[in-house]
């Protein structure tokens, strides 16, 4: 079977086959950073599920299992039959060896951290423009003891005599992780695999994405009508702009004020949209509806599902005024899909339900249009700039679909939302006035469900505790807490404690993702 022929439905694609690695998303990002499109698929994805793609190569990810263990995940046979290059990383290398007739056994000495990789076949295309010795990041407790027929050793370390392997069919295995920053030349190795071995052309660019998406949107929608769930964030704005470019006035945007937005945010969104977007817009204030539905709800997953359900219902209600409507457009991104367990990523545990993925009602009447479903956030911003959207819209910090409902711990009430809005306003004011906004992925306040003892003048107080969260990230899959200057934190704390009613204590969250998530709920 040969999957190298171009088709009309997809550009060249690298498949990243996920065996449960914490780095699968990072592999995908590294591929895309080299201007090559890729998709992450389950390790047992059937052949029919990928036949629409122009596959140029397959990357088998790492994973926590051992290939000799009972029920260890393995690749489907079609992976070795479709005549494209394969790159196995760590467990991916071991599973390829195991399935092709070699042996993998426990190692007497585990290898974690930096190792010096000695390249024995410097003429191999994988090592084009790479030195004989490089630093590589290892993370394994098993080793290859017998190579499959036709394979040769291409590189070794002191602890791994078989650290890189390859055969004449361009099936390559790496015992180390090229996708992590701890392997300094890892991106060059990935680039060599993509271009020297898979023969990719590097056409995954914002310009080409826009052109291809316009054609796909037109083919999907035809003469149908579309309503777009506008939130004011970059995702929905870019999705709306892209769809409008494809179908014009067949699109109507609906902006729902769910009462869970930040201070003065509905007014700012309407002003920005009307100033920069020539698209039909309907505004609906449904604040009371959402607050009523969230009354007495504590569980964050339940909050997300309620909000997702009510969003759809409001959209359907508004669509009645437009005649027959066929599609609902959303700014769903790839991290939303990955973190919400769906049929596309069954191997991964659900982290949380995103209101626009797993939170959608099963009996929804409208078909979905999600042109950004396989993009990371930085890719969406690049597409937004390609579409000509202003930077203040494109680089707006992410804001969760469920809004302040998941930053208000416990029951959501108007009183608590007002406290949070005032606190969050101060956080954002200080972040922007100190020139930190573009350096941060997100920065915001959280209203905890905890009261603490304090002192105001000569009186004892018992007020809310506000938590401040600020993180740096590239795509929200991982994040590090931001090292904000102490004087900025001090100003934020003093202002909140003095200006916001019923708050007497402020803390700063110094948890990275993992183990935490960016949002508290």
Secondary structure, DSSP 8 states (H G I E B T S, - for coil): ----S--SS--EEEEEEESS-TTHHHHHHHHHHTT-EEEEEETT--GGGGTTSEEEEEEE---SS-TTSTT-----GGGGTS--EEEEETHHHHHHHHHTT-EEEEEEEEEEEEEEEEES-TTSGGGTT--SEEEEEEEEEEEEEE--TT-EEEEE-SS-S-SEEE-TT-EEEESB-TTSTTSTTHHHHHHHIIIIIS-------HHHHHHHHHHHHHHHHTT--EEEEE-SSHHHHHHHHHHHHHHGGGEEEEEEE-S-S-TTHHHHHHHHHHHH--SEEEEEE-HHHHHHHTTT---HHHHHHHHHHHHHHHHHHHHGGGSS--EEE----HHHHHHS--TT-TTS------TTTTTS-TT--SEEE-TTTT--HHHHHHHHHHTT--HHHHT-----TTGGGGTB-SS--HHHHHHHHHHHHHHHHHHHHTT-GGG-SEEEEEEEEEEEEEEETTEEEEEEEEEEEEEE-SSSSSBEE----HHHHHHHHHHHHHHSTTEEEEEE----BTTS-SS--
